């Protein structure tokens, strides 16, 4: 499983690089392109059965800087092109390659970069979260084996409102420990419970394993609580 999450994370980085390259290339093209006034001379209708949406792809006719008449079909379509037959529209193209002509529309020009970046973000979230959870489990295991055990007092059981799944937040146990040397009180939060653990708390104290050189690296031992079915 770790290999799969690692692969997804690596793919996300590659896709982000591709998205960045596409965005930069399109920015350069848009900045250096020649502008011309074009006219929508035809519309190609397309129906997407999966999303039940209608899309219209405009055919645009314009005259380049040499006086040559150019006709091209936009690679991106929209539903609002339906009623724009005959409209004048801004066209941009590379003076050395009129086949690069596009409608001067920011969304259309950067669509590939947006899509690539969106896919990269999904892969990053899934792969990154998976790796973090797996590494977190290993860190907790190391703390149990090599960390310093402390006896903390259970203060409360609260909802972790920073997380919501289907509109509901998980519970966590909050406990505290008084450092006798510094006189400071440290608060610790357990891992998330996806049921209310309150009825299963039999004692007021709970064990917390902390790193020897950093109390902020800790693991609250909840191994005595039942697992959610």
C-alpha positions, 0 to 999 in steps of 0.5 A: 500500500505504501508503494501505491501511495508513494507512486500517487505522490510522485505522479502528483509532483510530475503532473504539477510540473506539467501543469506549471509548464503548460501554464508558463507556455500559454502565458508566453503565447498569450503575451507574444501573440498577435491579436486579430478580430475574428467572426463566429461563422459556424457552430458544432453541436456536441452532447455529453450524455454523461453530464447531460450537457450541451456544448457548442464549438465555434468555427472562427474566421479571421484575416491574419497580418498578411491578408490571408483568410484563416478558418479554425474551430476552437478546441474548447466549447461552451453552452453559451456559444449557442446564441453567438453566431456572427459575433465578433471575437478576439483571436490570438495567434503566433505570427510564424504559425497561424495554425496556433490561432485560438480564441482569446479566452483565459479559461480556454487557453489555460484549460489544460493546465487547470485540468492537469493541476486539478488531477495533480491535487487529487493525487497529492491529497490521496498519496500524501495523506496515505503516506502521512498516515502510514508514517504516523503509525510508524512514528507512534510505534517507535514512541511506544518502543523507545519513548518515555512513558508519562501518566497523564490525567484525562481532562475531557472527551471532545469533538475534533471539529477540524475534521468532518466526514459526512458532516460529522466530526470524530472524538478524541481524548484530551489529557494533561500532564504536569512537568514537576521540573518546569511546573508547566502543564502539557496537553495531549490529544489522542488519535481520533475515535469514530465513536464516543469513547466516554463510556469506555473510560474506566480510569482517570489516568492514561499513558502517554509516550513522549520523545526523550528530547521533545515532549511535543512528539507524543502518542496517547496510548488508546490500545485498551479501547475497543475498535470500531466495528 
